[in-house]
Amino acid sequence: MKVTGVLPGSFAEQIGLKKDDALRVINDLPVDTIASYAKAIKNCPENGKTIIVLERNGLPLTKTYKVKN
């Protein structure tokens, strides 16, 4: 799923997404639609670790973030 923008203070910003990233997986859940993104973020642990797999500038990245609620 291509990221078209990131709102300040949003979950997307908290996990480090940037405009034009291609989001693939959040905590082992595939993300290819807005619905699958919503499901994945709903299942993220509060104040816990979130692992995302994405492509940025055509290169694969796996990042781990601590999300603060």
C-alpha positions, -999 to 999 in steps of 0.1 A, spaced: 0 0 0 15 33 -10 16 61 16 2 93 1 7 114 32 13 113 69 -6 135 94 13 150 124 6 130 155 -9 100 136 0 64 141 17 64 107 40 92 120 47 74 152 59 43 133 80 64 110 61 62 78 69 88 51 51 100 20 57 76 -9 67 46 13 52 13 1 39 -4 33 40 -42 31 36 -57 66 29 -45 102 36 -70 130 33 -100 106 0 -88 91 1 -80 53 -9 -45 44 -22 -38 9 -54 -19 15 -67 8 39 -88 -20 55 -58 -42 61 -38 -12 74 -66 -4 99 -67 -41 110 -30 -42 115 -28 -10 136 -57 -20 157 -38 -52 166 -6 -33 176 2 -35 213 -4 -3 233 29 12 243 46 -17 226 70 -27 199 58 -24 163 77 -40 134 70 -27 99 82 -39 66 82 -14 38 99 -1 7 114 33 7 130 47 -25 128 13 -40 148 -4 -12 133 -29 13 134 -18 50 124 -35 82 120 -11 111 111 -16 148 94 12 167 81 17 202 47 33 199 35 57 226 -2 60 232 
